[in-house]
Amino acid sequence: MTFFIQENLFGIDILALKEINRNIEYTTVPDAPSHVIGLLNMRGQIVTLFNLAGMMGYSGEIREGPLNCIILKSRPDNPDYIGFIIDKPGSVVDIVEDICEPPPANINSIEKKFVSEVVRLENQLLMILHREAVFE
């Protein structure tokens, strides 16, 4: 599944996704760390929303207006749901292992922690997120 953050194309294994939510409303958490945006009520389940862009070293500013987020499936060892804000969803892209490459050397070290591999598409570079780094 692809999505955009700060005009960059990212992707994550679709099997890691629970859902994509558009036009979300969340509650901010006073005195929370800067990377925690707030809490979202997803049909009775509480989801912690993170600012993934800020965690990767991009502008940490959350834009005004309706927000989109991706919610990841919970892990067996931790039933809590987490999600992160995206600028806009992309599409589902079929990626084969042969076209994946390691992240380029010019990617910053913080971003490199989150990007496991890259894929050169026709006119864009798709950065594949490392799911476990997002959970950490």
N, CA and C atoms as a LAMMPS dump frame, in Angstrom:
ITEM: TIMESTEP
0
ITEM: NUMBER OF ATOMS
408
ITEM: BOX BOUNDS ff ff ff
-5.0000000000000000e+02 5.0000000000000000e+02
-5.0000000000000000e+02 5.0000000000000000e+02
-5.0000000000000000e+02 5.0000000000000000e+02
ITEM: ATOMS id mol type element x y z
1 1 1 N 0.841 -1.17 0
2 1 2 C 0 0 0
3 1 3 C 0.886 1.232 0
4 2 1 N 0.623 2.165 -0.88
5 2 2 C 1.432 3.381 -0.943
6 2 3 C 0.659 4.564 -0.358
7 3 1 N 1.431 5.573 0.06
8 3 2 C 0.861 6.791 0.618
9 3 3 C 1.913 7.889 0.528
10 4 1 N 1.468 9.116 0.69
11 4 2 C 2.363 10.259 0.58
12 4 3 C 2.534 10.936 1.936
13 5 1 N 3.785 11.279 2.24
14 5 2 C 4.138 12.099 3.389
15 5 3 C 5.123 13.137 2.878
16 6 1 N 4.789 14.412 3.055
17 6 2 C 5.663 15.501 2.618
18 6 3 C 6.072 15.341 1.146
19 7 1 N 5.121 14.985 0.31
20 7 2 C 5.303 14.808 -1.136
21 7 3 C 6.24 13.666 -1.506
22 8 1 N 6.58 12.813 -0.56
23 8 2 C 7.395 11.627 -0.824
24 8 3 C 6.495 10.405 -0.808
25 9 1 N 6.787 9.467 -1.694
26 9 2 C 5.981 8.257 -1.808
27 9 3 C 6.563 7.172 -0.911
28 10 1 N 5.74 6.685 -0.001
29 10 2 C 6.132 5.607 0.902
30 10 3 C 5.196 4.433 0.685
31 11 1 N 5.616 3.293 1.164
32 11 2 C 4.781 2.107 1.089
33 11 3 C 4.989 1.25 2.31
34 12 1 N 4.001 0.418 2.581
35 12 2 C 4.096 -0.533 3.68
36 12 3 C 3.366 -1.788 3.243
37 13 1 N 3.82 -2.924 3.73
38 13 2 C 3.201 -4.199 3.393
39 13 3 C 1.719 -4.135 3.753
40 14 1 N 0.883 -4.435 2.799
41 14 2 C -0.562 -4.328 3.012
42 14 3 C -1.041 -5.289 4.097
43 15 1 N -0.301 -6.356 4.334
44 15 2 C -0.682 -7.289 5.393
45 15 3 C -0.5 -6.68 6.785
46 16 1 N 0.262 -5.586 6.894
47 16 2 C 0.468 -4.908 8.177
48 16 3 C -0.646 -3.911 8.473
49 17 1 N -1.466 -3.585 7.476
50 17 2 C -2.506 -2.569 7.625
51 17 3 C -3.791 -3.138 8.194
52 18 1 N -4.366 -2.383 9.102
53 18 2 C -5.725 -2.699 9.544
54 18 3 C -6.706 -1.93 8.675
55 19 1 N -6.446 -0.604 8.541
56 19 2 C -7.32 0.207 7.702
57 19 3 C -6.723 1.585 7.471
58 20 1 N -7.314 2.29 6.511
59 20 2 C -7 3.692 6.249
60 20 3 C -8.243 4.487 6.625
61 21 1 N -8.045 5.528 7.415
62 21 2 C -9.169 6.377 7.816
63 21 3 C -8.992 7.763 7.236
64 22 1 N -10.067 8.309 6.718
65 22 2 C -10.054 9.665 6.171
66 22 3 C -10.875 10.567 7.073
67 23 1 N -10.505 11.845 7.086
68 23 2 C -11.25 12.856 7.849
69 23 3 C -11.409 12.461 9.316
70 24 1 N -10.316 12.099 9.939
71 24 2 C -10.39 11.637 11.32
72 24 3 C -10.503 12.796 12.302
73 25 1 N -11.064 12.501 13.431
74 25 2 C -11.096 13.412 14.564
75 25 3 C -10.4 12.693 15.702
76 26 1 N -9.46 13.365 16.332
77 26 2 C -8.693 12.745 17.412
78 26 3 C -8.65 13.688 18.604
79 27 1 N -8.232 13.153 19.721
80 27 2 C -8.108 13.93 20.951
81 27 3 C -6.633 14.064 21.28
82 28 1 N -6.184 15.289 21.477
83 28 2 C -4.783 15.495 21.834
84 28 3 C -4.551 15.034 23.271
85 29 1 N -3.299 14.685 23.558
86 29 2 C -2.924 14.218 24.885
87 29 3 C -1.988 15.255 25.498
88 30 1 N -2.417 15.911 26.572
89 30 2 C -1.551 16.927 27.194
90 30 3 C -0.236 16.319 27.671
91 31 1 N 0.847 17.05 27.481
92 31 2 C 2.189 16.659 27.924
93 31 3 C 2.702 15.37 27.278
94 32 1 N 2.112 14.971 26.155
95 32 2 C 2.586 13.784 25.44
96 32 3 C 3.866 14.14 24.693
97 33 1 N 4.71 13.145 24.381
98 33 2 C 5.896 13.425 23.568
99 33 3 C 5.501 14.055 22.229
100 34 1 N 6.415 14.79 21.622
101 34 2 C 6.102 15.531 20.402
102 34 3 C 5.682 14.627 19.24
103 35 1 N 6.109 13.377 19.234
104 35 2 C 5.743 12.479 18.128
105 35 3 C 4.355 11.844 18.308
106 36 1 N 3.736 12.032 19.47
107 36 2 C 2.381 11.52 19.698
108 36 3 C 1.391 12.646 19.406
109 37 1 N 0.571 12.448 18.394
110 37 2 C -0.411 13.459 17.997
111 37 3 C -1.62 13.424 18.908
112 38 1 N -2.084 12.218 19.206
113 38 2 C -3.26 12.098 20.044
114 38 3 C -3.844 10.701 20
115 39 1 N -5.087 10.6 20.445
116 39 2 C -5.788 9.32 20.493
117 39 3 C -7.02 9.377 19.61
118 40 1 N -7.295 8.276 18.952
119 40 2 C -8.423 8.142 18.041
120 40 3 C -9.301 7.002 18.532
121 41 1 N -10.598 7.223 18.562
122 41 2 C -11.534 6.168 18.918
123 41 3 C -11.981 5.491 17.627
124 42 1 N -11.573 4.252 17.455
125 42 2 C -11.914 3.486 16.259
126 42 3 C -12.902 2.387 16.657
127 43 1 N -14.175 2.736 16.599
128 43 2 C -15.23 1.78 16.944
129 43 3 C -14.989 1.13 18.306
130 44 1 N -14.644 1.952 19.291
131 44 2 C -14.441 1.456 20.647
132 44 3 C -13.011 1.074 20.978
133 45 1 N -12.153 0.942 19.973
134 45 2 C -10.735 0.647 20.189
135 45 3 C -9.964 1.96 20.204
136 46 1 N -9.065 2.113 21.143
137 46 2 C -8.25 3.319 21.213
138 46 3 C -6.994 3.121 20.379
139 47 1 N -6.731 4.09 19.491
140 47 2 C -5.567 4.06 18.604
141 47 3 C -4.675 5.244 18.962
142 48 1 N -3.402 4.988 19.191
143 48 2 C -2.445 6.065 19.419
144 48 3 C -1.937 6.533 18.064
145 49 1 N -2.084 7.827 17.788
146 49 2 C -1.651 8.397 16.513
147 49 3 C -0.285 9.056 16.659
148 50 1 N 0.604 8.721 15.735
149 50 2 C 1.965 9.257 15.744
150 50 3 C 2.186 10.18 14.558
151 51 1 N 3.129 11.072 14.707
152 51 2 C 3.563 11.95 13.631
153 51 3 C 4.788 11.311 12.996
154 52 1 N 4.57 10.401 12.08
155 52 2 C 5.666 9.675 11.444
156 52 3 C 6.577 10.612 10.668
157 53 1 N 6.018 11.626 10.033
158 53 2 C 6.833 12.589 9.288
159 53 3 C 7.842 13.249 10.219
160 54 1 N 7.392 13.702 11.374
161 54 2 C 8.282 14.324 12.345
162 54 3 C 9.322 13.346 12.869
163 55 1 N 8.929 12.101 13.079
164 55 2 C 9.863 11.09 13.569
165 55 3 C 10.954 10.798 12.549
166 56 1 N 10.637 10.965 11.255
167 56 2 C 11.62 10.698 10.207
168 56 3 C 12.452 11.925 9.854
169 57 1 N 12.233 13.024 10.548
170 57 2 C 13.046 14.21 10.316
171 57 3 C 12.447 15.222 9.359
172 58 1 N 11.224 14.988 8.896
173 58 2 C 10.546 15.968 8.063
174 58 3 C 9.916 17.019 8.966
175 59 1 N 9.308 18.01 8.372
176 59 2 C 8.592 19.024 9.151
177 59 3 C 7.558 18.319 10.01
178 60 1 N 7.594 18.581 11.291
179 60 2 C 6.683 17.915 12.212
180 60 3 C 5.342 18.589 12.341
181 61 1 N 5.11 19.636 11.569
182 61 2 C 3.879 20.408 11.671
183 61 3 C 2.715 19.642 11.059
184 62 1 N 1.628 19.542 11.816
185 62 2 C 0.413 18.879 11.334
186 62 3 C -0.456 19.935 10.675
187 63 1 N -0.865 19.676 9.448
188 63 2 C -1.668 20.657 8.717
189 63 3 C -3.074 20.722 9.285
190 64 1 N -3.713 21.84 9.022
191 64 2 C -5.089 22.058 9.481
192 64 3 C -6.057 21.311 8.568
193 65 1 N -7.242 21.075 9.068
194 65 2 C -8.286 20.462 8.252
195 65 3 C -8.356 18.965 8.428
196 66 1 N -9.129 18.316 7.579
197 66 2 C -9.311 16.863 7.683
198 66 3 C -7.98 16.134 7.502
199 67 1 N -7.761 15.13 8.338
200 67 2 C -6.526 14.351 8.279
201 67 3 C -6.82 12.917 7.879
202 68 1 N -5.841 12.313 7.228
203 68 2 C -5.91 10.901 6.863
204 68 3 C -4.893 10.15 7.709
205 69 1 N -5.212 8.917 8.048
206 69 2 C -4.248 8.131 8.803
207 69 3 C -4.297 6.676 8.375
208 70 1 N -3.198 6.013 8.638
209 70 2 C -3.093 4.574 8.433
210 70 3 C -3.018 3.937 9.805
211 71 1 N -3.832 2.926 10.028
212 71 2 C -3.813 2.188 11.285
213 71 3 C -3.238 0.807 10.994
214 72 1 N -2.234 0.453 11.775
215 72 2 C -1.57 -0.832 11.601
216 72 3 C -2.248 -1.896 12.451
217 73 1 N -2.145 -3.146 12.011
218 73 2 C -2.642 -4.257 12.81
219 73 3 C -1.804 -4.351 14.07
220 74 1 N -2.43 -4.751 15.136
221 74 2 C -1.685 -4.914 16.382
222 74 3 C -0.804 -6.157 16.288
223 75 1 N 0.23 -6.166 17.1
224 75 2 C 1.132 -7.322 17.145
225 75 3 C 0.618 -8.299 18.189
226 76 1 N 0.964 -9.579 18.042
227 76 2 C 0.493 -10.576 19.018
228 76 3 C 0.944 -10.264 20.451
229 77 1 N 2.139 -9.683 20.596
230 77 2 C 2.657 -9.393 21.93
231 77 3 C 2.149 -8.059 22.487
232 78 1 N 1.425 -7.294 21.668
233 78 2 C 0.91 -6 22.112
234 78 3 C -0.418 -5.74 21.404
235 79 1 N -1.542 -5.831 22.12
236 79 2 C -2.856 -5.682 21.478
237 79 3 C -3.233 -4.239 21.139
238 80 1 N -2.398 -3.263 21.505
239 80 2 C -2.717 -1.866 21.24
240 80 3 C -2.541 -1.534 19.76
241 81 1 N -3.425 -0.678 19.254
242 81 2 C -3.337 -0.239 17.871
243 81 3 C -2.564 1.068 17.8
244 82 1 N -1.776 1.212 16.731
245 82 2 C -1.099 2.473 16.474
246 82 3 C -1.416 2.906 15.055
247 83 1 N -1.327 4.189 14.834
248 83 2 C -1.559 4.733 13.502
249 83 3 C -0.672 5.937 13.295
250 84 1 N -0.593 6.382 12.08
251 84 2 C 0.188 7.582 11.785
252 84 3 C -0.508 8.386 10.707
253 85 1 N -0.27 9.694 10.773
254 85 2 C -0.886 10.63 9.85
255 85 3 C -0.164 10.581 8.502
256 86 1 N -0.946 10.6 7.425
257 86 2 C -0.391 10.676 6.078
258 86 3 C -1.011 11.874 5.374
259 87 1 N -0.347 12.352 4.332
260 87 2 C -0.919 13.458 3.56
261 87 3 C -2.063 12.97 2.688
262 88 1 N -1.835 11.867 1.992
263 88 2 C -2.904 11.266 1.187
264 88 3 C -2.535 9.824 0.857
265 89 1 N -3.547 8.976 0.721
266 89 2 C -3.275 7.592 0.35
267 89 3 C -2.893 7.491 -1.12
268 90 1 N -2.154 6.461 -1.445
269 90 2 C -1.781 6.199 -2.827
270 90 3 C -2.602 5.028 -3.34
271 91 1 N -1.917 4.032 -3.851
272 91 2 C -2.607 2.866 -4.384
273 91 3 C -1.893 1.599 -3.923
274 92 1 N -2.474 0.489 -4.264
275 92 2 C -1.846 -0.798 -3.969
276 92 3 C -0.943 -1.139 -5.149
277 93 1 N 0.318 -1.401 -4.851
278 93 2 C 1.304 -1.697 -5.883
279 93 3 C 1.872 -3.078 -5.609
280 94 1 N 1.938 -3.903 -6.634
281 94 2 C 2.503 -5.241 -6.511
282 94 3 C 4.017 -5.135 -6.677
283 95 1 N 4.765 -5.475 -5.644
284 95 2 C 6.226 -5.369 -5.672
285 95 3 C 6.822 -6.769 -5.566
286 96 1 N 7.734 -7.073 -6.457
287 96 2 C 8.47 -8.338 -6.363
288 96 3 C 9.847 -8.053 -5.766
289 97 1 N 10.375 -9.003 -5.072
290 97 2 C 11.646 -8.839 -4.35
291 97 3 C 12.794 -8.424 -5.266
292 98 1 N 12.765 -8.851 -6.523
293 98 2 C 13.87 -8.583 -7.46
294 98 3 C 14.091 -7.097 -7.727
295 99 1 N 13.053 -6.274 -7.609
296 99 2 C 13.204 -4.855 -7.938
297 99 3 C 13.499 -3.985 -6.71
298 100 1 N 13.584 -4.594 -5.534
299 100 2 C 13.88 -3.854 -4.307
300 100 3 C 15.384 -3.633 -4.178
301 101 1 N 15.735 -2.446 -3.708
302 101 2 C 17.137 -2.088 -3.516
303 101 3 C 17.318 -1.558 -2.101
304 102 1 N 18.544 -1.578 -1.577
305 102 2 C 18.768 -0.962 -0.269
306 102 3 C 18.567 0.547 -0.362
307 103 1 N 18.283 1.201 0.761
308 103 2 C 18.096 2.656 0.735
309 103 3 C 19.348 3.356 0.214
310 104 1 N 19.195 4.462 -0.528
311 104 2 C 20.359 5.165 -1.072
312 104 3 C 21.193 5.807 0.043
313 105 1 N 22.438 6.071 -0.263
314 105 2 C 23.37 6.637 0.715
315 105 3 C 22.98 8.056 1.12
316 106 1 N 22.297 8.786 0.248
317 106 2 C 21.964 10.18 0.557
318 106 3 C 20.718 10.343 1.436
319 107 1 N 20.117 9.252 1.851
320 107 2 C 18.962 9.324 2.742
321 107 3 C 19.488 9.631 4.153
322 108 1 N 18.781 10.505 4.895
323 108 2 C 19.296 10.869 6.214
324 108 3 C 19.195 9.694 7.182
325 109 1 N 20 9.717 8.216
326 109 2 C 20.124 8.564 9.121
327 109 3 C 18.826 8.264 9.866
328 110 1 N 18.065 9.301 10.217
329 110 2 C 16.8 9.061 10.912
330 110 3 C 15.821 8.383 9.97
331 111 1 N 15.737 8.899 8.754
332 111 2 C 14.833 8.32 7.768
333 111 3 C 15.259 6.888 7.429
334 112 1 N 16.564 6.648 7.387
335 112 2 C 17.078 5.318 7.053
336 112 3 C 16.622 4.271 8.065
337 113 1 N 16.42 4.688 9.313
338 113 2 C 15.936 3.769 10.35
339 113 3 C 14.564 3.207 9.977
340 114 1 N 13.734 4.034 9.329
341 114 2 C 12.367 3.637 9.007
342 114 3 C 12.218 3 7.623
343 115 1 N 13.168 3.219 6.733
344 115 2 C 13.064 2.721 5.358
345 115 3 C 13.896 1.453 5.208
346 116 1 N 13.24 0.349 4.878
347 116 2 C 13.947 -0.924 4.74
348 116 3 C 14.504 -1.121 3.34
349 117 1 N 13.801 -0.618 2.336
350 117 2 C 14.247 -0.763 0.953
351 117 3 C 13.525 0.254 0.082
352 118 1 N 14.029 0.426 -1.12
353 118 2 C 13.41 1.349 -2.069
354 118 3 C 13.134 0.621 -3.38
355 119 1 N 12.165 1.158 -4.104
356 119 2 C 11.783 0.589 -5.396
357 119 3 C 11.695 1.736 -6.386
358 120 1 N 12.385 1.607 -7.496
359 120 2 C 12.309 2.624 -8.55
360 120 3 C 11.098 2.325 -9.424
361 121 1 N 10.131 3.229 -9.356
362 121 2 C 8.959 3.122 -10.216
363 121 3 C 9.227 3.958 -11.464
364 122 1 N 8.287 4.032 -12.383
365 122 2 C 8.488 4.763 -13.633
366 122 3 C 8.972 6.186 -13.424
367 123 1 N 8.295 6.926 -12.549
368 123 2 C 8.656 8.327 -12.372
369 123 3 C 8.806 8.736 -10.91
370 124 1 N 8.911 7.768 -10.005
371 124 2 C 9.035 8.056 -8.581
372 124 3 C 9.88 6.998 -7.894
373 125 1 N 10.352 7.376 -6.721
374 125 2 C 11.06 6.438 -5.861
375 125 3 C 10.122 6.084 -4.716
376 126 1 N 9.85 4.809 -4.563
377 126 2 C 8.969 4.316 -3.505
378 126 3 C 9.834 3.826 -2.356
379 127 1 N 9.64 4.411 -1.175
380 127 2 C 10.401 3.997 0.004
381 127 3 C 9.516 3.094 0.854
382 128 1 N 9.974 1.865 1.056
383 128 2 C 9.21 0.871 1.812
384 128 3 C 9.55 1.005 3.296
385 129 1 N 8.52 1.186 4.124
386 129 2 C 8.729 1.336 5.557
387 129 3 C 9.002 -0.01 6.224
388 130 1 N 9.868 0.038 7.206
389 130 2 C 10.158 -1.119 8.039
390 130 3 C 9.123 -1.115 9.161
391 131 1 N 8.218 -2.06 9.151
392 131 2 C 7.086 -2.073 10.086
393 131 3 C 7.547 -2.056 11.539
394 132 1 N 8.556 -2.836 11.868
395 132 2 C 9.003 -2.914 13.257
396 132 3 C 9.577 -1.583 13.739
397 133 1 N 10.22 -0.827 12.877
398 133 2 C 10.746 0.486 13.269
399 133 3 C 9.6 1.427 13.618
400 134 1 N 8.492 1.308 12.922
401 134 2 C 7.334 2.147 13.213
402 134 3 C 6.774 1.776 14.594
403 135 1 N 6.727 0.491 14.91
404 135 2 C 6.212 0.06 16.2
405 135 3 C 7.125 0.476 17.36
406 136 1 N 8.42 0.51 17.104
407 136 2 C 9.358 0.912 18.163
408 136 3 C 9.153 2.347 18.526
